[in-house]
C-alpha cells in the first residue's frame, strides 16, 4: 500500500526535486520523438507504474500556458476526460487541496484523486512550476462508483523562450489502481503524451481570447485576495487527515475488488483518440 503524503506546504526542496526530475536523463528511456515532442519513461522503485515525462516547445507565452493550467473554468472547455474538478480549500496563497475525477473508456471504472497542489513562479518569471501529490481529506471520502487513484508526483514546468513561446515539460507518476494491468497502464501513459501536447497546444492557442470574455481579471492563483475557497488553517491539518490510513486501505481493497476488465491497448487508445478528435 502506498502511504499518502501528509498535508503540508510545498518547500523549495520539493520544487528543486521536481526541477531535477524535469531535467534529468538518468534512467529515462526515450519512447517517442516526433514532431517536436519527446516522451520518456523511467522505472520506479516506489511503484510498478513508470514515471512519464513529456517535453515539447509551445508557440505560446509561458504565462498564458500557466494561467490556463490553473483555470478550472476554461478546463471544462478542453478536458474531455474531466468528469468533475474543484478546489476544496486552500492552505495558503500557493497551496490548495483539490479533487479531480476522470472519465475512463468503455467498461473501466472512473478514477478520482484528492491531492495537494502547489505552484511557484520565479521572481523574474523565468520559470513556472505547478506540482501535486495525493493526500487525504476527511471531507472528500471515497465514492464507491470510482476507484481512488494515487498521484505520487505530477506536475508542469514552463520555461519562457520568447514572448510568444516556451518549453513545456509534464511529469507524471500516478497509479490508477484497480484491475488494469500495469503493462497497459505504462503503455497507454506513454502513448498519451503526444495527444496531451496536441490538446494543450490547441487549448493554449485560444485561451487568451476566451479569458478576455470570461472574467479577464479573475486569477486567484496570481492574486490571492481573489481566493473564494475556505482557508484550512494549519491547526486543523492533522484533524482532517484522521483516518487516512484506514481510508487508503479501503481504497486499496476497493481497487483490488474491481472486476477484471478484458480491455486491450488498442481499445483504450482508440477511445483516447476519439476524445482528442472532439477537441
Secondary structure, DSSP 4 states (H G I P E B T S, - for coil): -PPPPPS----HHHHHHHHHHHH--TT-EEEEEETTEEEEEE--SS-SSPEEEEEEEESS-HHHHHHHHH-HHHHHHH-TTEEEEEEEEEEETTEEEEEEEEPPSTTSPPEEEEEEEEEEE-TTSS-EEEEEEE---TTS---TTSEE-EEEEEEEEEEEEETTEEEEEEEEEEE--TTS-HHHHHHHHHHHHHHHHHHHHHHHHHHHHHHHTS-TT--TTT-GGG--SPB--GGGHHHHTTTHHHHHHHHHHHHHTSPP----HHHHHHHHHHHHHH-
